[in-house]
Every structure is written in C-alpha cells, then in structure tokens.
Amino acid sequence: SGETVAFRAPSFPAAVAATSDGSRVAVGTTDGWLRVFSHGGRPVAAKKATDGVVTTLAFSSGGGVIATGGQRGTAVTWDGRKLARGKVLRSM
C-alpha cells in the first residue's frame, strides 16, 4: 500500500520519480525544492534545487544519482542519498 505525503502552498509537486526498487521517491516542487522520501513517506532529505520550478527529475538505475531539470534551463546531478550537489550539466 502507498503512503500519502501532503504539501502546503506555495510548494506543490511538479515532478516525481522513484528508485527502481521503490525504496525512495523524489519530488521536485513548484518552489524549486528537491525532496526525497522513504517508501513509507518519511522525509529523507531536502535541498533547494533551483530558483524556479523543478520541471523534471530521474533516479539513475541504481538510485545513487538524481538528475533534475529546472524551469530556468539548468540540469544538475545530485547524490541520490545525501543530496550533495554534483555537476551542473547545462545552464542555458
């Protein structure tokens, strides 16, 4: 069974991805945050990812990397467990 995670204004989900084993779910929000939750809905980590909306995100096949894309044209990789910022792949 799934768990529900509630968001409050001004932060609403804009992009969602899960690890291949379903152990973690990442949510990119309309106020630029990247939030990671456990399978049970417990918050694991959160970081400000962009000044705009996180429009897309994905986990790598092993779940060790998260890639985010933002409304301001920046793609960034993140450590999939600690959310340490990795490389800025493209900034337009």
A tleap script that builds the chain and sets N, CA, C and O, in Angstrom:
source leaprc.protein.ff14SB
mol = sequence {
  NSER GLY GLU THR VAL ALA PHE ARG ALA PRO
  SER PHE PRO ALA ALA VAL ALA ALA THR SER
  ASP GLY SER ARG VAL ALA VAL GLY THR THR
  ASP GLY TRP LEU ARG VAL PHE SER HIE GLY
  GLY ARG PRO VAL ALA ALA LYS LYS ALA THR
  ASP GLY VAL VAL THR THR LEU ALA PHE SER
  SER GLY GLY GLY VAL ILE ALA THR GLY GLY
  GLN ARG GLY THR ALA VAL THR TRP ASP GLY
  ARG LYS LEU ALA ARG GLY LYS VAL LEU ARG
  SER CMET
}
set mol.1.N position { 0.842 -1.186 0.000 }
set mol.1.CA position { 0.000 0.000 0.000 }
set mol.1.C position { 0.875 1.232 0.000 }
set mol.1.O position { 1.986 1.207 0.530 }
set mol.2.N position { 0.393 2.297 -0.582 }
set mol.2.CA position { 1.141 3.531 -0.672 }
set mol.2.C position { 0.880 4.455 0.499 }
set mol.2.O position { -0.081 4.284 1.249 }
set mol.3.N position { 1.744 5.426 0.639 }
set mol.3.CA position { 1.601 6.449 1.670 }
set mol.3.C position { 1.347 7.780 0.986 }
set mol.3.O position { 1.816 8.013 -0.128 }
set mol.4.N position { 0.609 8.649 1.650 }
set mol.4.CA position { 0.326 9.974 1.125 }
set mol.4.C position { 1.209 10.996 1.814 }
set mol.4.O position { 1.325 11.000 3.040 }
set mol.5.N position { 1.829 11.859 1.032 }
set mol.5.CA position { 2.627 12.962 1.557 }
set mol.5.C position { 1.932 14.240 1.135 }
set mol.5.O position { 1.711 14.466 -0.055 }
set mol.6.N position { 1.587 15.074 2.094 }
set mol.6.CA position { 0.877 16.321 1.793 }
set mol.6.C position { 1.862 17.479 1.663 }
set mol.6.O position { 2.820 17.583 2.429 }
set mol.7.N position { 1.618 18.335 0.698 }
set mol.7.CA position { 2.403 19.557 0.500 }
set mol.7.C position { 1.497 20.742 0.769 }
set mol.7.O position { 0.289 20.683 0.541 }
set mol.8.N position { 2.092 21.811 1.254 }
set mol.8.CA position { 1.323 23.023 1.542 }
set mol.8.C position { 1.805 24.160 0.643 }
set mol.8.O position { 2.978 24.228 0.276 }
set mol.9.N position { 0.877 25.048 0.299 }
set mol.9.CA position { 1.216 26.203 -0.531 }
set mol.9.C position { 2.371 26.965 0.110 }
set mol.9.O position { 2.407 27.071 1.336 }
set mol.10.N position { 3.305 27.494 -0.654 }
set mol.10.CA position { 3.324 27.585 -2.111 }
set mol.10.C position { 4.044 26.429 -2.791 }
set mol.10.O position { 4.411 26.545 -3.960 }
set mol.11.N position { 4.258 25.321 -2.094 }
set mol.11.CA position { 5.028 24.207 -2.624 }
set mol.11.C position { 4.121 23.070 -3.058 }
set mol.11.O position { 3.449 22.449 -2.235 }
set mol.12.N position { 4.107 22.798 -4.372 }
set mol.12.CA position { 3.311 21.705 -4.899 }
set mol.12.C position { 4.179 20.831 -5.789 }
set mol.12.O position { 5.098 21.344 -6.429 }
set mol.13.N position { 3.920 19.530 -5.852 }
set mol.13.CA position { 4.725 18.650 -6.710 }
set mol.13.C position { 4.623 19.044 -8.187 }
set mol.13.O position { 3.537 19.299 -8.707 }
set mol.14.N position { 5.776 19.084 -8.839 }
set mol.14.CA position { 5.820 19.362 -10.269 }
set mol.14.C position { 6.427 18.185 -11.028 }
set mol.14.O position { 6.144 18.000 -12.212 }
set mol.15.N position { 7.263 17.386 -10.354 }
set mol.15.CA position { 7.902 16.220 -10.962 }
set mol.15.C position { 8.114 15.171 -9.876 }
set mol.15.O position { 8.428 15.508 -8.734 }
set mol.16.N position { 7.939 13.891 -10.237 }
set mol.16.CA position { 8.074 12.798 -9.274 }
set mol.16.C position { 8.812 11.643 -9.934 }
set mol.16.O position { 8.576 11.335 -11.102 }
set mol.17.N position { 9.714 11.000 -9.175 }
set mol.17.CA position { 10.415 9.809 -9.663 }
set mol.17.C position { 10.671 8.884 -8.488 }
set mol.17.O position { 10.778 9.334 -7.347 }
set mol.18.N position { 10.769 7.585 -8.767 }
set mol.18.CA position { 11.049 6.585 -7.741 }
set mol.18.C position { 12.267 5.770 -8.139 }
set mol.18.O position { 12.567 5.617 -9.323 }
set mol.19.N position { 12.972 5.244 -7.129 }
set mol.19.CA position { 14.066 4.323 -7.406 }
set mol.19.C position { 13.482 3.042 -7.985 }
set mol.19.O position { 12.302 2.748 -7.793 }
set mol.20.N position { 14.301 2.288 -8.689 }
set mol.20.CA position { 13.802 1.072 -9.335 }
set mol.20.C position { 13.302 0.044 -8.326 }
set mol.20.O position { 12.436 -0.767 -8.652 }
set mol.21.N position { 13.836 0.066 -7.105 }
set mol.21.CA position { 13.365 -0.881 -6.090 }
set mol.21.C position { 12.220 -0.315 -5.242 }
set mol.21.O position { 11.695 -1.003 -4.366 }
set mol.22.N position { 11.837 0.935 -5.503 }
set mol.22.CA position { 10.720 1.542 -4.794 }
set mol.22.C position { 11.026 1.999 -3.380 }
set mol.22.O position { 10.108 2.344 -2.636 }
set mol.23.N position { 12.294 2.009 -2.991 }
set mol.23.CA position { 12.649 2.367 -1.617 }
set mol.23.C position { 12.612 3.870 -1.347 }
set mol.23.O position { 12.453 4.286 -0.200 }
set mol.24.N position { 12.756 4.685 -2.388 }
set mol.24.CA position { 12.738 6.139 -2.226 }
set mol.24.C position { 11.971 6.784 -3.368 }
set mol.24.O position { 11.937 6.281 -4.491 }
set mol.25.N position { 11.360 7.913 -3.044 }
set mol.25.CA position { 10.644 8.719 -4.030 }
set mol.25.C position { 11.184 10.138 -3.943 }
set mol.25.O position { 11.312 10.695 -2.852 }
set mol.26.N position { 11.499 10.721 -5.095 }
set mol.26.CA position { 11.950 12.111 -5.150 }
set mol.26.C position { 10.828 12.964 -5.731 }
set mol.26.O position { 10.127 12.556 -6.657 }
set mol.27.N position { 10.676 14.153 -5.165 }
set mol.27.CA position { 9.656 15.089 -5.627 }
set mol.27.C position { 10.320 16.435 -5.881 }
set mol.27.O position { 10.994 16.981 -5.007 }
set mol.28.N position { 10.126 16.962 -7.083 }
set mol.28.CA position { 10.561 18.313 -7.413 }
set mol.28.C position { 9.355 19.214 -7.308 }
set mol.28.O position { 8.282 18.872 -7.804 }
set mol.29.N position { 9.512 20.371 -6.664 }
set mol.29.CA position { 8.354 21.210 -6.377 }
set mol.29.C position { 8.321 22.510 -7.170 }
set mol.29.O position { 9.298 22.915 -7.800 }
set mol.30.N position { 7.162 23.138 -7.111 }
set mol.30.CA position { 6.948 24.387 -7.832 }
set mol.30.C position { 7.750 25.539 -7.240 }
set mol.30.O position { 7.942 26.558 -7.903 }
set mol.31.N position { 8.220 25.397 -6.004 }
set mol.31.CA position { 9.055 26.456 -5.421 }
set mol.31.C position { 10.542 26.097 -5.437 }
set mol.31.O position { 11.333 26.691 -4.704 }
set mol.32.N position { 10.925 25.117 -6.280 }
set mol.32.CA position { 12.330 24.839 -6.534 }
set mol.32.C position { 13.023 23.869 -5.603 }
set mol.32.O position { 14.250 23.780 -5.632 }
set mol.33.N position { 12.292 23.137 -4.779 }
set mol.33.CA position { 12.903 22.186 -3.853 }
set mol.33.C position { 12.918 20.781 -4.429 }
set mol.33.O position { 12.016 20.382 -5.165 }
set mol.34.N position { 13.959 20.044 -4.080 }
set mol.34.CA position { 14.076 18.616 -4.355 }
set mol.34.C position { 13.936 17.925 -3.009 }
set mol.34.O position { 14.744 18.154 -2.110 }
set mol.35.N position { 12.917 17.080 -2.860 }
set mol.35.CA position { 12.653 16.388 -1.593 }
set mol.35.C position { 12.643 14.889 -1.851 }
set mol.35.O position { 12.057 14.420 -2.827 }
set mol.36.N position { 13.298 14.141 -0.967 }
set mol.36.CA position { 13.353 12.686 -1.088 }
set mol.36.C position { 12.660 12.080 0.128 }
set mol.36.O position { 12.885 12.497 1.265 }
set mol.37.N position { 11.810 11.082 -0.137 }
set mol.37.CA position { 11.049 10.398 0.904 }
set mol.37.C position { 11.331 8.906 0.846 }
set mol.37.O position { 11.626 8.358 -0.216 }
set mol.38.N position { 11.237 8.253 2.008 }
set mol.38.CA position { 11.355 6.793 2.052 }
set mol.38.C position { 10.069 6.185 1.515 }
set mol.38.O position { 9.079 6.882 1.293 }
set mol.39.N position { 10.100 4.888 1.313 }
set mol.39.CA position { 8.921 4.169 0.837 }
set mol.39.C position { 7.703 4.427 1.725 }
set mol.39.O position { 6.577 4.482 1.231 }
set mol.40.N position { 7.920 4.583 3.015 }
set mol.40.CA position { 6.828 4.829 3.957 }
set mol.40.C position { 6.393 6.284 4.056 }
set mol.40.O position { 5.502 6.607 4.840 }
set mol.41.N position { 7.010 7.170 3.269 }
set mol.41.CA position { 6.633 8.576 3.278 }
set mol.41.C position { 7.416 9.446 4.241 }
set mol.41.O position { 7.121 10.634 4.376 }
set mol.42.N position { 8.409 8.881 4.913 }
set mol.42.CA position { 9.240 9.653 5.835 }
set mol.42.C position { 10.229 10.514 5.049 }
set mol.42.O position { 10.884 10.007 4.139 }
set mol.43.N position { 10.356 11.819 5.382 }
set mol.43.CA position { 11.342 12.668 4.703 }
set mol.43.C position { 12.757 12.155 4.947 }
set mol.43.O position { 13.126 11.851 6.082 }
set mol.44.N position { 13.543 12.061 3.884 }
set mol.44.CA position { 14.916 11.598 3.968 }
set mol.44.C position { 15.880 12.768 3.797 }
set mol.44.O position { 16.853 12.883 4.543 }
set mol.45.N position { 15.619 13.632 2.826 }
set mol.45.CA position { 16.492 14.770 2.543 }
set mol.45.C position { 15.724 15.806 1.736 }
set mol.45.O position { 14.744 15.490 1.062 }
set mol.46.N position { 16.193 17.062 1.818 }
set mol.46.CA position { 15.597 18.142 1.025 }
set mol.46.C position { 16.660 19.194 0.757 }
set mol.46.O position { 17.450 19.528 1.639 }
set mol.47.N position { 16.677 19.711 -0.462 }
set mol.47.CA position { 17.606 20.771 -0.852 }
set mol.47.C position { 16.911 21.713 -1.820 }
set mol.47.O position { 16.061 21.291 -2.605 }
set mol.48.N position { 17.267 22.965 -1.763 }
set mol.48.CA position { 16.799 23.932 -2.752 }
set mol.48.C position { 17.561 23.627 -4.041 }
set mol.48.O position { 18.788 23.712 -4.072 }
set mol.49.N position { 16.845 23.277 -5.091 }
set mol.49.CA position { 17.477 22.837 -6.334 }
set mol.49.C position { 17.591 23.948 -7.373 }
set mol.49.O position { 18.531 23.962 -8.169 }
set mol.50.N position { 16.637 24.879 -7.369 }
set mol.50.CA position { 16.610 25.922 -8.389 }
set mol.50.C position { 15.763 27.092 -7.902 }
set mol.50.O position { 14.997 26.961 -6.948 }
set mol.51.N position { 15.907 28.222 -8.559 }
set mol.51.CA position { 15.087 29.389 -8.215 }
set mol.51.C position { 13.688 29.303 -8.809 }
set mol.51.O position { 12.784 30.021 -8.382 }
set mol.52.N position { 13.509 28.433 -9.783 }
set mol.52.CA position { 12.196 28.273 -10.405 }
set mol.52.C position { 11.603 26.919 -10.058 }
set mol.52.O position { 11.871 26.366 -8.991 }
set mol.53.N position { 10.807 26.399 -10.955 }
set mol.53.CA position { 10.155 25.103 -10.778 }
set mol.53.C position { 11.110 23.974 -11.168 }
set mol.53.O position { 11.814 24.078 -12.172 }
set mol.54.N position { 11.138 22.901 -10.380 }
set mol.54.CA position { 11.830 21.673 -10.787 }
set mol.54.C position { 10.872 20.973 -11.746 }
set mol.54.O position { 9.864 20.407 -11.324 }
set mol.55.N position { 11.192 21.016 -13.029 }
set mol.55.CA position { 10.251 20.537 -14.038 }
set mol.55.C position { 10.386 19.057 -14.363 }
set mol.55.O position { 9.442 18.443 -14.859 }
set mol.56.N position { 11.558 18.475 -14.086 }
set mol.56.CA position { 11.763 17.061 -14.377 }
set mol.56.C position { 12.840 16.511 -13.464 }
set mol.56.O position { 13.732 17.240 -13.030 }
set mol.57.N position { 12.755 15.224 -13.173 }
set mol.57.CA position { 13.802 14.568 -12.393 }
set mol.57.C position { 13.760 13.080 -12.639 }
set mol.57.O position { 12.744 12.523 -13.055 }
set mol.58.N position { 14.906 12.441 -12.369 }
set mol.58.CA position { 15.007 10.990 -12.563 }
set mol.58.C position { 16.108 10.443 -11.670 }
set mol.58.O position { 17.101 11.123 -11.410 }
set mol.59.N position { 15.930 9.207 -11.201 }
set mol.59.CA position { 16.977 8.475 -10.498 }
set mol.59.C position { 17.784 7.691 -11.516 }
set mol.59.O position { 17.250 7.266 -12.541 }
set mol.60.N position { 19.070 7.494 -11.241 }
set mol.60.CA position { 19.863 6.561 -12.035 }
set mol.60.C position { 19.372 5.148 -11.737 }
set mol.60.O position { 18.615 4.945 -10.788 }
set mol.61.N position { 19.792 4.175 -12.534 }
set mol.61.CA position { 19.285 2.812 -12.372 }
set mol.61.C position { 19.567 2.234 -10.989 }
set mol.61.O position { 18.756 1.457 -10.484 }
set mol.62.N position { 20.675 2.583 -10.367 }
set mol.62.CA position { 20.992 2.090 -9.031 }
set mol.62.C position { 20.498 2.987 -7.912 }
set mol.62.O position { 20.616 2.636 -6.737 }
set mol.63.N position { 19.945 4.144 -8.263 }
set mol.63.CA position { 19.427 5.066 -7.263 }
set mol.63.C position { 20.469 5.965 -6.629 }
set mol.63.O position { 20.144 6.754 -5.742 }
set mol.64.N position { 21.722 5.861 -7.070 }
set mol.64.CA position { 22.797 6.643 -6.469 }
set mol.64.C position { 22.887 8.080 -6.953 }
set mol.64.O position { 23.562 8.899 -6.330 }
set mol.65.N position { 22.222 8.396 -8.047 }
set mol.65.CA position { 22.259 9.741 -8.610 }
set mol.65.C position { 20.838 10.173 -8.961 }
set mol.65.O position { 20.036 9.383 -9.459 }
set mol.66.N position { 20.548 11.437 -8.693 }
set mol.66.CA position { 19.290 12.042 -9.146 }
set mol.66.C position { 19.669 13.172 -10.099 }
set mol.66.O position { 20.567 13.960 -9.802 }
set mol.67.N position { 19.002 13.251 -11.221 }
set mol.67.CA position { 19.178 14.373 -12.148 }
set mol.67.C position { 17.925 15.222 -12.109 }
set mol.67.O position { 16.809 14.704 -12.161 }
set mol.68.N position { 18.115 16.536 -12.016 }
set mol.68.CA position { 16.974 17.453 -12.031 }
set mol.68.C position { 17.109 18.424 -13.190 }
set mol.68.O position { 18.214 18.769 -13.609 }
set mol.69.N position { 15.973 18.855 -13.696 }
set mol.69.CA position { 15.918 19.903 -14.699 }
set mol.69.C position { 14.997 20.984 -14.183 }
set mol.69.O position { 13.952 20.698 -13.599 }
set mol.70.N position { 15.386 22.222 -14.402 }
set mol.70.CA position { 14.598 23.328 -13.884 }
set mol.70.C position { 14.073 24.252 -14.958 }
set mol.70.O position { 14.572 24.280 -16.083 }
set mol.71.N position { 13.070 24.995 -14.592 }
set mol.71.CA position { 12.416 25.928 -15.497 }
set mol.71.C position { 13.384 26.999 -15.994 }
set mol.71.O position { 13.153 27.586 -17.051 }
set mol.72.N position { 14.447 27.261 -15.268 }
set mol.72.CA position { 15.417 28.282 -15.671 }
set mol.72.C position { 16.499 27.737 -16.603 }
set mol.72.O position { 17.458 28.441 -16.918 }
set mol.73.N position { 16.344 26.459 -17.053 }
set mol.73.CA position { 17.251 25.902 -18.051 }
set mol.73.C position { 18.492 25.235 -17.494 }
set mol.73.O position { 19.472 25.080 -18.222 }
set mol.74.N position { 18.490 24.836 -16.233 }
set mol.74.CA position { 19.647 24.193 -15.640 }
set mol.74.C position { 19.355 22.732 -15.335 }
set mol.74.O position { 18.306 22.404 -14.780 }
set mol.75.N position { 20.279 21.861 -15.697 }
set mol.75.CA position { 20.210 20.447 -15.340 }
set mol.75.C position { 21.350 20.166 -14.366 }
set mol.75.O position { 22.486 20.575 -14.604 }
set mol.76.N position { 21.053 19.474 -13.278 }
set mol.76.CA position { 22.037 19.230 -12.221 }
set mol.76.C position { 21.948 17.778 -11.779 }
set mol.76.O position { 20.859 17.206 -11.734 }
set mol.77.N position { 23.098 17.173 -11.449 }
set mol.77.CA position { 23.105 15.856 -10.826 }
set mol.77.C position { 23.304 16.021 -9.327 }
set mol.77.O position { 23.961 16.960 -8.876 }
set mol.78.N position { 22.731 15.099 -8.560 }
set mol.78.CA position { 22.779 15.122 -7.100 }
set mol.78.C position { 23.120 13.728 -6.590 }
set mol.78.O position { 22.773 12.732 -7.224 }
set mol.79.N position { 23.798 13.653 -5.449 }
set mol.79.CA position { 23.968 12.385 -4.761 }
set mol.79.C position { 22.577 11.908 -4.370 }
set mol.79.O position { 21.851 12.637 -3.694 }
set mol.80.N position { 22.192 10.723 -4.771 }
set mol.80.CA position { 20.829 10.247 -4.573 }
set mol.80.C position { 20.468 9.925 -3.136 }
set mol.80.O position { 19.299 9.679 -2.840 }
set mol.81.N position { 21.437 9.920 -2.241 }
set mol.81.CA position { 21.148 9.601 -0.849 }
set mol.81.C position { 21.288 10.818 0.064 }
set mol.81.O position { 20.453 11.023 0.944 }
set mol.82.N position { 22.317 11.617 -0.129 }
set mol.82.CA position { 22.570 12.768 0.744 }
set mol.82.C position { 22.162 14.099 0.113 }
set mol.82.O position { 22.138 15.124 0.795 }
set mol.83.N position { 21.845 14.091 -1.170 }
set mol.83.CA position { 21.518 15.280 -1.951 }
set mol.83.C position { 22.644 16.295 -1.995 }
set mol.83.O position { 22.399 17.499 -2.066 }
set mol.84.N position { 23.891 15.807 -1.953 }
set mol.84.CA position { 25.021 16.684 -2.204 }
set mol.84.C position { 24.973 17.051 -3.686 }
set mol.84.O position { 24.803 16.184 -4.543 }
set mol.85.N position { 25.123 18.337 -3.976 }
set mol.85.CA position { 25.043 18.799 -5.356 }
set mol.85.C position { 26.257 18.302 -6.131 }
set mol.85.O position { 27.397 18.411 -5.680 }
set mol.86.N position { 25.979 17.758 -7.296 }
set mol.86.CA position { 27.031 17.276 -8.171 }
set mol.86.C position { 27.337 18.282 -9.247 }
set mol.86.O position { 27.593 19.451 -8.961 }
set mol.87.N position { 27.312 17.840 -10.471 }
set mol.87.CA position { 27.667 18.688 -11.607 }
set mol.87.C position { 26.450 19.438 -12.147 }
set mol.87.O position { 25.337 18.914 -12.194 }
set mol.88.N position { 26.703 20.680 -12.552 }
set mol.88.CA position { 25.724 21.406 -13.357 }
set mol.88.C position { 25.985 20.966 -14.777 }
set mol.88.O position { 27.037 21.265 -15.342 }
set mol.89.N position { 25.026 20.253 -15.360 }
set mol.89.CA position { 25.220 19.674 -16.680 }
set mol.89.C position { 25.020 20.680 -17.791 }
set mol.89.O position { 25.707 20.645 -18.811 }
set mol.90.N position { 24.066 21.584 -17.582 }
set mol.90.CA position { 23.778 22.565 -18.632 }
set mol.90.C position { 23.054 23.732 -18.000 }
set mol.90.O position { 22.098 23.547 -17.246 }
set mol.91.N position { 23.498 24.902 -18.297 }
set mol.91.CA position { 22.814 26.095 -17.834 }
set mol.91.C position { 22.606 26.979 -19.043 }
set mol.91.O position { 23.568 27.431 -19.664 }
set mol.92.N position { 21.364 27.224 -19.374 }
set mol.92.CA position { 21.061 27.964 -20.594 }
set mol.92.C position { 20.674 29.386 -20.277 }
set mol.92.O position { 20.383 30.164 -21.186 }
savepdb mol mol.pdb
quit
